[in-house]
Amino acid sequence: MADIPLSGLTELTSLSDTDLFAVSEDLGGGSYESKYVTKSTLYADIESSNNYAFAYRTNSQEAGSVRSTGTVTLTGGASGSVNGITVNGVQIMSGSVAYTTSLSETAQLVAANIAAFNSTPNYSASSNGAIITIYARTTGTGPNGFTVTPSTTTITTSSSNMAGGTAATTNTFSNVFFEVSTLNGWVHNPFTPVFKCNLESLYSCTIEFNAEKSGGGSPQCSMVVTKNGTQIAGSHQGIDITSNNTTFSLSRTFLFSAVAGDEIRARFAASTTNVSIVAAPDPTGTVTAVSAAITIRRLT
């Protein structure tokens, strides 16, 4: 794995302060120093900032694979509750969420409830305004067509069924779903691709992937970061993967401006369907194995 930047922070309750993480410290003048640090060192550094997001994933993900999504939109009401949402008859909320402040705020609370709840099969969710987007936890066509059914009191809704899931496809950018995040001012729910800004500012972003291929050829793997669906200038990085079962690391740092409500996503694609991002542990086994990491930090 290309080293996690020192501005990043991992937060896993199962890890102790003796667990080491690989970091890369900017020494200036284009020079970097790689080192191992403990979790408390990462905490001390990131907490010196007042607006940041750091997240990573440990599982593999195929390039060009897409997860099925459905939506629930809160269309009206200024009281009441969202009592539950089922997907294909499976309840994906832990309980009722009361109307709070606005439909947008209530949608955000519902999405967080879905993301925190474990159903079988499992789902996650994010929100944009009053729209709640529900994500399958696996890629492929299986969940396509699953019925999304909200139950509410007073609040009115509309919904769309699960759709859009595909297997790996060549030259198709797909969202990276991050499992673990540590946030100050940003919103991100576990197992979703969306990082929502809450403060207008200039930000620095570092994105890092590990990629491998399992078959022939020398495919190219590319990564980008988007803001509200548009690629951010300077965020693209590509690499040719020339040998099998060998980890190739991609890393990019760039600046971007954002305002409250802007949504940031990391995406990747490959020219063949045999490329995945994969967790690549340090040979000593002492460093947390991650397949992708993103750090966003406010500069002004």
ZATI-909570 format. One line per 3 residues: number of its first residue (from 1); their letters; for each residue x negated, z negated, y negated of N, C-alpha, C. Coordinates in steps of 0.02 Angstrom, whole numbers. Layout:
<sites>
NUM> a> X Z Y X Z Y X Z Y; ...
</sites>
This chain:
<sites>
1> mad> -42 0 60 0 0 0 -43 0 -62; -28 43 -109 -59 36 -175 -43 -34 -200; -92 -68 -229 -84 -139 -243 -27 -153 -290
4> ipl> 7 -209 -278 60 -233 -323 27 -255 -388; 52 -233 -447 20 -252 -510 27 -326 -523; -22 -353 -559 -23 -425 -573 38 -446 -613
7> sgl> 71 -399 -648 131 -415 -685 191 -425 -640; 183 -413 -575 238 -420 -528 244 -489 -499; 301 -503 -468 314 -568 -438 357 -558 -376
10> tel> 335 -585 -319 378 -584 -261 408 -653 -251; 470 -653 -228 505 -717 -218 540 -715 -151; 510 -745 -101 541 -751 -35 537 -825 -16
13> tsl> 594 -856 -5 594 -928 9 558 -944 74; 552 -895 119 519 -908 182 443 -907 176; 417 -887 118 345 -883 110 319 -945 74
16> sdt> 260 -968 93 230 -1026 61 179 -1002 9; 154 -1049 -32 107 -1030 -84 40 -1008 -55; 28 -1020 9 -35 -998 39 -33 -925 60
19> dlf> 26 -894 61 31 -823 76 0 -782 20; -40 -732 39 -76 -693 -10 -42 -626 -22; -50 -601 -83 -23 -536 -102 -79 -494 -133
22> avs> -79 -429 -119 -127 -384 -149 -105 -367 -219; -150 -373 -268 -134 -357 -337 -190 -314 -366; -173 -279 -419 -221 -238 -455 -219 -258 -528
25> edl> -274 -284 -555 -276 -308 -623 -309 -256 -668; -276 -239 -723 -302 -191 -771 -357 -224 -812; -418 -198 -806 -475 -225 -842 -487 -188 -908
28> ggg> -447 -135 -921 -456 -95 -980 -504 -37 -968; -499 14 -1010 -543 71 -1004 -534 110 -940; -475 105 -909 -462 142 -848 -490 109 -786
31> sye> -514 46 -791 -541 11 -733 -491 -41 -708; -490 -48 -641 -446 -97 -610 -485 -137 -558; -465 -199 -549 -497 -241 -499 -445 -263 -449
34> sky> -456 -249 -384 -411 -270 -331 -430 -340 -308; -380 -381 -295 -393 -449 -273 -332 -475 -236; -340 -531 -202 -285 -567 -171 -267 -627 -214
37> vtk> -203 -640 -224 -181 -698 -261 -124 -732 -224; -111 -795 -241 -56 -831 -210 8 -820 -248; 64 -841 -218 129 -832 -250 132 -868 -317
40> stl> 102 -927 -324 106 -963 -386 71 -927 -443; 17 -890 -427 -18 -850 -478 28 -796 -505; 65 -763 -460 112 -712 -481 167 -741 -524
43> yad> 193 -800 -505 244 -834 -544 219 -847 -615; 159 -874 -621 132 -894 -686 125 -833 -731; 105 -776 -703 94 -717 -744 161 -687 -767
46> ies> 207 -676 -720 269 -642 -738 312 -685 -784; 309 -751 -776 352 -795 -816 328 -800 -888; 268 -772 -903 245 -771 -972 282 -717 -1011
49> snn> 317 -672 -976 358 -621 -1009 429 -647 -1015; 468 -619 -1063 536 -642 -1072 588 -590 -1052; 567 -535 -1022 615 -485 -999 580 -440 -948
52> yaf> 600 -445 -885 564 -408 -833 608 -399 -771; 586 -354 -729 615 -346 -662 559 -329 -615; 557 -362 -558 510 -344 -505 549 -343 -439
55> ayr> 539 -291 -400 575 -286 -336 533 -247 -286; 548 -257 -222 514 -219 -170 559 -213 -110; 540 -168 -64 574 -162 0 520 -165 54
58> tns> 539 -192 112 493 -198 169 510 -149 224; 571 -122 225 592 -76 278 572 -4 261; 570 38 312 556 109 302 619 143 277
61> qea> 611 203 248 667 244 225 646 316 227; 687 358 259 671 429 266 681 465 200; 635 511 185 641 552 125 703 596 130
64> gsv> 741 600 76 799 644 74 861 618 110; 858 557 136 917 528 169 959 492 117; 1026 498 123 1071 472 72 1122 425 105
67> rst> 1136 370 71 1186 322 96 1256 340 69; 1304 331 111 1373 342 91 1394 290 39; 1434 311 -11 1458 265 -62 1533 273 -73
70> gtv> 1563 220 -95 1633 220 -117 1639 181 -181; 1696 183 -214 1703 147 -277 1770 110 -280; 1769 57 -320 1830 24 -344 1823 18 -419
73> tlt> 1873 42 -456 1873 39 -528 1927 -10 -551; 1908 -58 -592 1956 -105 -621 1986 -71 -683; 2049 -51 -679 2078 -7 -730 2118 -44 -782
76> gga> 2137 -107 -770 2177 -143 -818 2186 -216 -800; 2208 -255 -851 2220 -326 -840 2171 -368 -879; 2193 -427 -900 2151 -474 -936 2157 -544 -907
79> sgs> 2177 -547 -844 2182 -610 -808 2187 -593 -734; 2194 -644 -693 2203 -633 -621 2137 -633 -583; 2132 -592 -530 2073 -595 -487 2069 -533 -443
82> vng> 2008 -521 -419 1998 -474 -364 1993 -517 -301; 2043 -511 -258 2048 -557 -201 2006 -535 -141; 1992 -471 -137 1952 -446 -81 1948 -371 -83
85> itv> 1901 -343 -46 1894 -271 -37 1877 -259 36; 1913 -213 68 1896 -195 137 1871 -124 139; 1823 -111 184 1799 -44 199 1810 -32 273
88> ngv> 1851 18 288 1869 32 357 1898 -29 391; 1935 -69 353 1967 -129 379 1923 -191 381; 1859 -185 362 1813 -242 363 1809 -273 293
91> qim> 1822 -338 288 1817 -373 225 1744 -378 204; 1728 -356 142 1658 -355 120 1645 -406 64; 1695 -449 48 1686 -502 -1 1692 -570 33
94> sgs> 1658 -620 4 1661 -687 33 1723 -725 11; 1756 -701 -43 1815 -735 -68 1836 -705 -134; 1887 -734 -165 1915 -708 -226 1867 -717 -285
97> vay> 1866 -667 -330 1828 -670 -393 1877 -667 -451; 1878 -719 -492 1925 -723 -547 1904 -678 -605; 1954 -652 -642 1940 -615 -703 1899 -659 -749
100> tts> 1845 -631 -777 1799 -668 -821 1780 -625 -880; 1802 -642 -939 1782 -613 -1003 1808 -541 -1013; 1792 -496 -966 1811 -426 -973 1813 -395 -904
103> lse> 1840 -334 -901 1840 -298 -837 1769 -281 -815; 1725 -266 -863 1656 -250 -846 1620 -311 -818; 1628 -369 -849 1597 -430 -824 1625 -448 -755
106> taq> 1690 -439 -747 1721 -454 -682 1694 -407 -628; 1686 -343 -644 1659 -295 -596 1588 -314 -576; 1548 -337 -623 1480 -359 -607 1481 -418 -560
109> lva> 1526 -465 -570 1532 -523 -526 1555 -503 -456; 1601 -455 -452 1624 -431 -387 1567 -397 -349; 1528 -355 -385 1472 -321 -353 1421 -372 -326
112> ani> 1407 -424 -365 1361 -475 -342 1388 -511 -281; 1453 -523 -279 1484 -555 -221 1475 -513 -159; 1487 -448 -165 1480 -403 -107 1407 -402 -83
115> aaf> 1360 -398 -131 1289 -395 -112 1265 -458 -77; 1295 -515 -94 1274 -579 -65 1307 -594 2; 1361 -558 17 1400 -573 77 1378 -531 136
118> nst> 1375 -560 195 1357 -524 256 1419 -509 297; 1435 -444 300 1491 -422 342 1462 -381 399; 1505 -361 446 1483 -319 502 1530 -260 508
121> pny> 1505 -198 492 1439 -184 464 1433 -209 393; 1371 -210 368 1357 -240 303 1356 -187 248; 1372 -210 187 1373 -166 129 1340 -202 70
124> sas> 1324 -164 18 1301 -193 -45 1338 -158 -101; 1326 -180 -164 1363 -150 -220 1327 -162 -285; 1339 -117 -333 1318 -125 -402 1377 -106 -446
127> sng> 1371 -118 -511 1426 -102 -557 1400 -65 -618; 1443 -24 -646 1429 11 -709 1493 9 -749; 1495 -32 -801 1558 -44 -835 1607 -75 -786
130> aii> 1667 -48 -781 1719 -75 -737 1718 -43 -668; 1668 0 -654 1664 35 -590 1617 -2 -543; 1641 -20 -485 1601 -52 -433 1584 2 -381
133> tiy> 1519 13 -371 1497 61 -320 1475 23 -258; 1504 42 -201 1490 10 -137 1444 55 -97; 1390 26 -70 1340 64 -32 1341 43 41
136> art> 1340 92 86 1325 77 156 1253 53 162; 1238 12 211 1170 -12 219 1127 36 258; 1157 87 288 1119 136 327 1133 205 301
139> tgt> 1085 251 311 1095 320 290 1133 358 344; 1153 419 328 1187 461 376 1261 468 361; 1294 508 403 1364 527 391 1414 478 420
142> gpn> 1392 430 459 1438 385 495 1492 354 453; 1475 323 395 1527 291 355 1570 338 313; 1552 402 309 1591 449 269 1664 448 292
145> gft> 1710 443 245 1781 441 260 1809 372 270; 1767 320 273 1793 252 279 1837 236 218; 1895 206 230 1942 190 177 1921 128 139
148> vtp> 1920 131 73 1905 75 29 1971 49 0; 1986 -15 14 2051 -43 -6 2041 -109 -43; 2053 -110 -109 2049 -174 -146 2115 -212 -144
151> stt> 2109 -278 -149 2168 -321 -155 2159 -364 -217; 2208 -365 -262 2200 -399 -326 2264 -437 -345; 2255 -482 -392 2312 -514 -426 2307 -497 -500
154> tit> 2359 -466 -527 2364 -446 -598 2320 -387 -615; 2256 -389 -598 2210 -334 -613 2232 -271 -576; 2233 -215 -611 2249 -151 -579 2184 -114 -561
157> tss> 2188 -72 -510 2128 -39 -485 2143 32 -462; 2090 71 -456 2090 133 -419 2029 132 -373; 2028 174 -322 1972 171 -275 1959 241 -246
160> snm> 1898 251 -223 1880 312 -186 1847 292 -121; 1861 329 -68 1835 312 -2 1761 330 4; 1729 303 56 1658 314 67 1645 388 79
163> agg> 1591 414 49 1575 485 54 1502 496 34; 1476 554 51 1411 575 25 1351 558 68; 1360 521 122 1304 503 164 1276 563 202
166> taa> 1210 569 204 1178 624 240 1117 600 277; 1096 638 327 1032 626 359 976 654 315; 914 647 337 857 671 298 864 745 282
169> ttn> 849 763 219 855 832 196 792 849 156; 766 909 165 705 928 130 717 938 56; 665 922 17 664 935 -55 725 907 -92
172> tfs> 748 850 -69 806 817 -99 787 746 -119; 790 731 -183 774 663 -205 831 615 -187; 812 559 -158 861 508 -141 838 441 -169
175> nvf> 887 397 -183 873 332 -213 836 286 -164; 792 246 -191 759 193 -152 799 129 -160; 817 97 -104 856 36 -104 808 -23 -97
178> fev> 807 -66 -148 760 -122 -149 795 -185 -123; 760 -222 -79 790 -279 -45 784 -343 -85; 726 -355 -115 711 -419 -146 693 -408 -219
181> stl> 720 -447 -264 704 -439 -335 699 -506 -369; 658 -508 -421 652 -565 -466 664 -539 -536; 710 -569 -573 736 -539 -634 737 -588 -692
184> ngw> 726 -562 -752 739 -598 -813 769 -548 -862; 833 -551 -873 865 -505 -920 891 -441 -888; 864 -420 -831 887 -361 -796 936 -382 -741
187> vhn> 978 -335 -719 1025 -348 -665 1008 -302 -607; 999 -331 -548 990 -292 -486 1018 -333 -428; 1059 -302 -387 1086 -335 -328 1046 -313 -266
190> pft> 1035 -359 -218 995 -341 -159 1024 -281 -122; 978 -239 -96 996 -180 -56 1034 -128 -97; 1019 -125 -162 1047 -73 -205 989 -39 -243
193> pvf> 1001 21 -271 948 56 -307 947 46 -382; 996 11 -410 1008 11 -482 977 -51 -515; 938 -39 -569 913 -92 -613 945 -81 -682
196> kcn> 986 -129 -704 1023 -121 -766 991 -161 -822; 976 -126 -877 944 -157 -935 996 -196 -976; 974 -250 -1009 1019 -288 -1052 994 -294 -1124
199> les> 936 -263 -1140 907 -273 -1205 870 -210 -1227; 886 -184 -1286 852 -125 -1312 779 -142 -1327; 733 -102 -1299 662 -115 -1308 621 -58 -1279
202> lys> 555 -64 -1287 507 -21 -1253 482 -58 -1191; 479 -23 -1134 461 -54 -1072 404 -17 -1038; 365 -53 -998 316 -24 -953 344 -28 -882
205> cti> 334 25 -844 358 27 -774 301 49 -729; 292 14 -674 245 34 -622 285 42 -557; 279 101 -527 314 115 -464 261 131 -411
208> efn> 269 104 -351 220 113 -298 255 124 -231; 234 175 -195 262 192 -129 206 197 -78; 222 185 -15 182 204 43 219 258 81
211> aek> 186 311 99 218 366 135 179 385 197; 215 404 250 184 429 311 226 487 337; 194 529 378 231 581 413 221 573 488
214> sgg> 268 600 527 266 591 599 262 657 636; 250 712 600 248 777 633 198 823 600; 205 888 613 156 936 590 161 953 517
217> gsp> 114 996 496 113 1020 428 80 971 380; 78 990 316 51 948 263 102 943 208; 157 908 220 211 905 171 190 868 108
220> qcs> 224 885 54 214 849 -9 269 797 -16; 249 737 -36 296 683 -52 293 670 -127; 350 665 -159 353 654 -231 398 595 -247
223> mvv> 381 560 -301 423 506 -325 435 514 -399; 493 492 -422 511 492 -493 551 430 -508; 558 415 -572 604 362 -594 652 394 -644
226> tkn> 716 378 -637 767 406 -682 798 353 -725; 822 373 -783 863 330 -827 929 365 -836; 982 333 -813 1049 362 -817 1052 431 -787
229> gtq> 1015 441 -732 1017 503 -694 969 556 -717; 931 545 -771 883 594 -796 812 569 -785; 769 612 -759 700 593 -745 665 570 -809
232> iag> 629 514 -805 590 488 -862 524 525 -865; 507 552 -923 445 588 -931 385 543 -912; 339 570 -873 280 534 -853 288 493 -790
235> shq> 348 493 -761 359 451 -702 344 486 -636; 336 552 -637 326 590 -575 256 581 -547; 252 573 -481 188 572 -445 199 605 -377
238> gid> 152 648 -357 157 681 -292 92 677 -254; 98 686 -188 38 685 -145 51 727 -84; 0 761 -58 4 798 5 -14 751 62
241> its> 29 748 112 17 704 169 -13 747 225; -76 738 237 -114 786 278 -126 763 350; -111 701 366 -123 678 435 -67 631 457
244> nnt> -55 630 523 0 590 550 -18 516 554; 35 475 547 29 403 557 -27 372 516; -38 400 457 -86 374 409 -48 362 344
247> tfs> -59 304 314 -24 286 254 -56 319 193; -15 353 154 -36 382 91 1 346 35; -36 321 -15 -6 281 -68 3 321 -131
250> lsr> 60 312 -163 75 342 -228 88 286 -278; 60 294 -338 69 243 -389 70 276 -458; 114 251 -501 121 279 -568 142 225 -617
253> tfl> 111 222 -676 131 177 -730 147 219 -791; 202 204 -824 224 244 -882 265 199 -928; 279 224 -988 320 188 -1036 387 223 -1045
256> fsa> 438 185 -1060 503 213 -1076 541 166 -1121; 588 192 -1158 633 151 -1199 700 146 -1165; 734 90 -1176 799 80 -1144 842 37 -1189
259> vag> 907 45 -1183 956 4 -1219 1000 -31 -1168; 1037 -80 -1191 1081 -118 -1146 1129 -71 -1110; 1133 -79 -1045 1177 -38 -1004 1142 20 -970
262> dei> 1082 39 -992 1045 92 -959 1029 72 -887; 1031 122 -842 1018 110 -771 955 147 -748; 910 109 -717 847 136 -692 849 140 -616
265> rar> 827 197 -589 823 206 -517 757 238 -499; 727 217 -443 668 250 -414 692 297 -359; 663 358 -356 686 407 -308 626 442 -276
268> faa> 634 467 -215 579 504 -184 607 560 -141; 564 609 -128 582 668 -89 521 693 -53; 531 737 -3 475 768 33 495 838 53
271> stt> 445 880 66 458 950 82 475 960 156; 470 908 197 493 910 266 533 847 281; 568 846 338 610 789 355 574 737 397
274> nvs> 509 744 406 472 696 448 431 647 406; 450 638 342 414 593 298 458 532 282; 428 474 282 463 412 265 417 368 222
277> iva> 448 325 182 408 270 154 409 214 204; 352 182 214 344 133 267 305 73 242; 317 16 273 279 -44 257 209 -38 286
280> apd> 159 -53 245 89 -45 266 52 -110 254; 47 -153 305 15 -218 296 -61 -211 290; -91 -260 258 -163 -266 257 -188 -277 329
283> ptg> -245 -247 349 -269 -256 418 -279 -328 439; -290 -373 391 -299 -444 409 -233 -478 426; -178 -446 406 -112 -475 420 -93 -529 371
286> tvt> -132 -538 317 -118 -593 270 -77 -572 210; -68 -506 200 -34 -482 140 36 -457 159; 86 -475 119 154 -454 131 158 -377 135
289> avs> 188 -352 188 193 -279 198 254 -253 161; 244 -207 115 299 -177 78 293 -101 80; 351 -67 79 351 6 79 358 34 9
292> aai> 386 -5 -38 394 17 -107 400 -44 -152; 375 -38 -213 380 -92 -262 389 -62 -331; 426 -97 -373 437 -76 -442 430 -136 -487
295> tir> 395 -127 -544 389 -179 -594 409 -150 -662; 456 -181 -695 477 -162 -762 464 -221 -807; 430 -209 -864 413 -265 -908 421 -245 -981
298> rlt> 453 -288 -1020 464 -275 -1091 398 -280 -1129; 387 -231 -1175 327 -230 -1215 339 -251 -1287; 398 -239 -1314 412 -256 -1383 477 -296 -1389
</sites>
